[in-house]
């Protein structure tokens, strides 16, 4: 907010107006510069949902391949058991018979393990199918949210860009009538001090670095429009300006109390 211009050096007042517009312009440019990162965040959220769906679908495909292998494994063990059982009746010795029974028991155990693996795989496939459906729902939601957020960002960007154009025009108007060398000096100070080239004097000290102002400088600063001389803080080098504090309004006097009997 600008200080009161009453009794202020008009050149300083113009520089203050310029500084206000320049600081606002810098903030608006910062906001515009942040929009690409916001759009990237929105896009990243959608891409993350897309990756989740792709990974879930790949998992389903991998499980489908595994299931084919497990089904073949189960069928192989069943074939072996059938062959062993067909052969057992052709055996002529008890020793060979017992050996074949042992082969059958071992094959049946392997079959049981293969069937367990197949069952686990089928349960996992069901979970993966659900994960795909959930991922697709999440992706649809992310895409819908992304569209809304991108529209909001575009709307905000348009507003900020419009205000920046207005502020830049106002800043350009502030330059009218200011000496070119003073404008260059102001810009050098602004670049050095984060955009703040001017500092108010409060309690006889620079409001930006708190260094006390010399008495004779304070006297000159108090002289309104005194030959429009520019003064600088001896420490931070900012351009100084002084605004006389307004005296507090006098409190209304209370009416005298009426004497008894009147």
C-alpha positions as CSV (number, residue, x, y, z in Angstrom):
1,X,0.0,0.0,0.0
2,X,1.3,3.5,-0.8
3,X,2.1,5.9,1.9
4,X,0.1,9.1,2.1
5,X,1.4,11.5,-0.6
6,X,0.6,14.6,1.4
7,X,3.8,16.8,1.7
8,X,5.9,14.2,-0.1
9,X,8.5,14.9,-2.7
10,X,6.6,14.3,-6.0
11,X,9.5,12.4,-7.5
12,X,9.6,10.1,-4.5
13,X,5.8,9.6,-4.8
14,X,6.2,8.6,-8.4
15,X,9.0,6.2,-7.6
16,X,6.8,4.7,-4.8
17,X,4.0,4.2,-7.3
18,X,6.5,2.6,-9.7
19,X,7.8,0.3,-7.0
20,X,4.3,-0.8,-6.0
21,X,3.5,-1.7,-9.6
22,X,6.8,-3.4,-10.1
23,X,6.5,-5.5,-7.0
24,X,3.0,-6.6,-8.0
25,X,4.2,-7.4,-11.5
26,X,7.0,-9.5,-10.1
27,X,4.5,-11.5,-8.0
28,X,2.2,-12.0,-11.0
29,X,5.1,-13.2,-13.1
30,X,5.9,-15.6,-10.2
31,X,2.4,-16.9,-10.3
32,X,2.5,-17.3,-14.1
33,X,5.8,-19.2,-13.8
34,X,4.2,-21.6,-11.3
35,X,1.4,-22.7,-13.7
36,X,3.6,-25.1,-15.8
37,X,4.5,-27.0,-12.6
38,X,0.9,-27.2,-11.6
39,X,-0.1,-28.5,-15.1
40,X,2.8,-31.0,-14.8
41,X,1.5,-32.2,-11.4
42,X,-2.0,-32.7,-13.0
43,X,-0.5,-34.7,-15.9
44,X,1.7,-36.7,-13.6
45,X,-1.4,-37.8,-11.6
46,X,-3.1,-39.0,-14.7
47,X,0.0,-40.8,-16.0
48,X,0.5,-42.5,-12.6
49,X,-3.1,-43.8,-12.9
50,X,-2.4,-44.9,-16.5
51,X,0.8,-46.8,-15.3
52,X,-1.2,-48.5,-12.5
53,X,-3.7,-49.8,-15.1
54,X,-1.0,-50.9,-17.4
55,X,0.8,-52.7,-14.6
56,X,-2.4,-54.4,-13.5
57,X,-3.2,-55.6,-17.0
58,X,0.4,-56.9,-17.5
59,X,0.0,-58.8,-14.2
60,X,-3.2,-60.4,-15.6
61,X,-1.4,-61.4,-18.8
62,X,1.5,-62.8,-16.8
63,X,-0.9,-64.8,-14.6
64,X,-2.7,-66.1,-17.7
65,X,0.6,-67.4,-19.0
66,X,1.5,-69.0,-15.7
67,X,-2.0,-70.6,-15.5
68,X,-1.4,-72.3,-18.9
69,X,1.9,-73.7,-17.6
70,X,0.3,-74.8,-14.4
71,X,-2.6,-76.5,-16.2
72,X,-0.1,-78.3,-18.4
73,X,1.8,-79.4,-15.3
74,X,-1.4,-80.7,-13.6
75,X,-2.3,-82.6,-16.8
76,X,1.2,-84.0,-17.1
77,X,1.0,-85.4,-13.6
78,X,-2.5,-86.8,-14.2
79,X,-1.2,-88.5,-17.4
80,X,1.7,-90.0,-15.4
81,X,-0.6,-91.4,-12.7
82,X,-2.9,-92.9,-15.3
83,X,0.1,-94.6,-17.0
84,X,1.5,-95.9,-13.8
85,X,-1.9,-97.3,-12.8
86,X,-2.2,-99.0,-16.2
87,X,1.3,-100.5,-15.8
88,X,0.8,-101.7,-12.3
89,X,-1.4,-104.6,-13.5
90,X,1.3,-105.8,-15.9
91,X,3.9,-106.2,-13.1
92,X,4.7,-109.7,-12.0
93,X,6.8,-109.3,-8.9
94,X,5.7,-107.8,-5.5
95,X,8.9,-105.7,-5.4
96,X,8.0,-104.1,-8.8
97,X,4.4,-103.7,-7.6
98,X,5.5,-101.9,-4.4
99,X,7.9,-99.7,-6.4
100,X,5.2,-98.7,-8.8
101,X,2.8,-97.9,-5.9
102,X,5.6,-95.6,-4.5
103,X,5.9,-93.9,-7.9
104,X,2.1,-93.4,-8.0
105,X,2.1,-91.9,-4.4
106,X,4.9,-89.6,-5.4
107,X,3.1,-88.5,-8.6
108,X,-0.1,-88.0,-6.7
109,X,1.8,-85.8,-4.2
110,X,3.3,-83.8,-7.0
111,X,-0.2,-83.5,-8.6
112,X,-1.6,-82.2,-5.3
113,X,1.1,-79.5,-5.1
114,X,0.5,-78.6,-8.8
115,X,-3.2,-78.3,-8.2
116,X,-2.6,-76.1,-5.1
117,X,-0.4,-73.8,-7.1
118,X,-3.0,-73.7,-9.8
119,X,-5.7,-72.8,-7.3
120,X,-3.5,-70.1,-5.8
121,X,-2.9,-68.7,-9.2
122,X,-6.6,-68.6,-10.0
123,X,-7.3,-66.7,-6.8
124,X,-4.5,-64.3,-7.7
125,X,-5.9,-63.9,-11.2
126,X,-9.3,-62.9,-9.7
127,X,-7.5,-60.3,-7.5
128,X,-5.7,-59.0,-10.5
129,X,-8.9,-58.7,-12.5
130,X,-10.4,-56.7,-9.7
131,X,-7.2,-54.5,-9.6
132,X,-7.6,-53.8,-13.3
133,X,-11.2,-52.7,-12.8
134,X,-10.4,-50.6,-9.8
135,X,-7.4,-49.0,-11.7
136,X,-9.6,-48.2,-14.7
137,X,-12.1,-46.5,-12.4
138,X,-9.3,-44.6,-10.7
139,X,-7.9,-43.6,-14.1
140,X,-11.3,-42.3,-15.3
141,X,-11.6,-40.3,-12.1
142,X,-8.1,-38.9,-12.5
143,X,-8.8,-37.9,-16.1
144,X,-12.0,-36.2,-15.1
145,X,-10.3,-34.4,-12.2
146,X,-7.4,-33.5,-14.5
147,X,-9.7,-31.9,-17.1
148,X,-11.4,-29.8,-14.4
149,X,-8.1,-28.8,-12.9
150,X,-6.5,-27.9,-16.2
151,X,-9.5,-25.7,-17.0
152,X,-9.2,-24.0,-13.6
153,X,-5.5,-23.4,-14.2
154,X,-6.2,-22.0,-17.7
155,X,-8.8,-19.7,-16.2
156,X,-6.5,-18.5,-13.4
157,X,-3.7,-18.0,-15.8
158,X,-5.9,-15.8,-18.1
159,X,-6.9,-13.6,-15.0
160,X,-3.3,-13.3,-13.9
161,X,-2.0,-12.4,-17.4
162,X,-4.7,-9.8,-17.8
163,X,-3.8,-8.2,-14.5
164,X,-0.1,-8.3,-15.4
165,X,-0.8,-6.5,-18.6
166,X,-2.7,-3.8,-16.6
167,X,0.1,-3.6,-14.0
168,X,2.8,-3.3,-16.7
169,X,0.8,-0.5,-18.3
170,X,0.6,1.3,-15.0
171,X,4.3,0.8,-14.4
172,X,5.0,2.3,-17.8
173,X,2.8,5.3,-17.0
174,X,4.7,5.8,-13.8
175,X,8.0,6.2,-15.8
176,X,6.5,9.3,-17.6
177,X,8.2,12.4,-16.4
178,X,11.0,10.6,-14.4
179,X,14.5,11.3,-15.4
180,X,16.1,8.4,-17.3
181,X,19.2,8.3,-15.0
182,X,17.0,8.2,-11.9
183,X,15.0,5.4,-13.4
184,X,18.2,3.4,-14.2
185,X,19.3,4.1,-10.6
186,X,16.0,2.9,-9.2
187,X,16.2,-0.3,-11.3
188,X,19.7,-1.0,-10.1
189,X,18.6,-0.6,-6.4
190,X,15.5,-2.8,-7.0
191,X,17.6,-5.6,-8.5
192,X,20.0,-5.4,-5.6
193,X,17.3,-5.4,-2.9
194,X,14.6,-7.9,-4.2
195,X,12.5,-5.2,-5.8
196,X,12.5,-2.8,-2.9
197,X,14.5,0.3,-3.9
198,X,12.8,2.7,-1.5
199,X,12.6,2.6,2.3
200,X,10.4,4.6,4.6
201,X,12.0,6.4,7.5
202,X,10.2,5.5,10.8
203,X,11.3,6.6,14.2
204,X,14.3,8.3,12.6
205,X,15.6,5.0,11.2
206,X,15.5,3.1,7.9
207,X,12.6,0.8,8.0
208,X,14.4,-1.8,5.9
209,X,17.8,-2.1,7.7
210,X,17.0,-0.2,11.0
211,X,20.0,2.0,10.8
212,X,19.5,5.5,12.4
213,X,19.3,8.4,10.0
214,X,21.6,11.4,10.7
215,X,19.9,14.4,12.2
216,X,20.7,16.8,9.4
217,X,19.3,14.3,6.9
218,X,16.2,13.9,8.9
219,X,15.8,17.7,8.9
220,X,16.0,17.7,5.1
221,X,13.7,14.8,4.7
222,X,11.1,16.6,6.8
223,X,11.2,19.6,4.5
224,X,8.4,18.9,2.0
225,X,9.5,19.1,-1.6
226,X,12.9,20.6,-0.6
227,X,14.5,21.0,-4.1
228,X,13.4,17.4,-4.7
229,X,16.8,16.1,-3.5
230,X,17.1,12.3,-3.2
231,X,18.6,10.8,0.0
232,X,19.9,7.3,0.5
233,X,20.4,5.1,3.5
234,X,24.1,5.0,4.3
235,X,23.9,1.3,5.0
236,X,21.5,-0.4,2.6
237,X,21.7,2.4,-0.1
238,X,17.9,2.4,-0.6
239,X,16.2,5.7,-1.4
240,X,14.7,7.2,1.7
241,X,11.4,8.9,2.1
242,X,9.7,10.3,5.1
243,X,6.0,10.7,5.8
244,X,5.0,12.8,8.8
245,X,2.9,10.7,11.2
246,X,-0.7,12.0,11.5
247,X,-1.6,13.3,15.0
248,X,-4.3,11.2,16.6
249,X,-7.7,12.7,16.5
250,X,-8.6,14.5,19.7
251,X,-11.1,12.6,21.9
252,X,-14.5,14.4,22.2
253,X,-14.8,16.2,25.5
254,X,-17.6,15.1,27.7
255,X,-20.3,17.6,28.6
256,X,-20.1,18.9,32.2
257,X,-22.4,17.0,34.5
258,X,-25.5,18.9,35.5
259,X,-25.5,20.2,39.0
260,X,-28.1,18.7,41.4
261,X,-31.3,20.6,41.3
262,X,-30.8,22.0,37.8
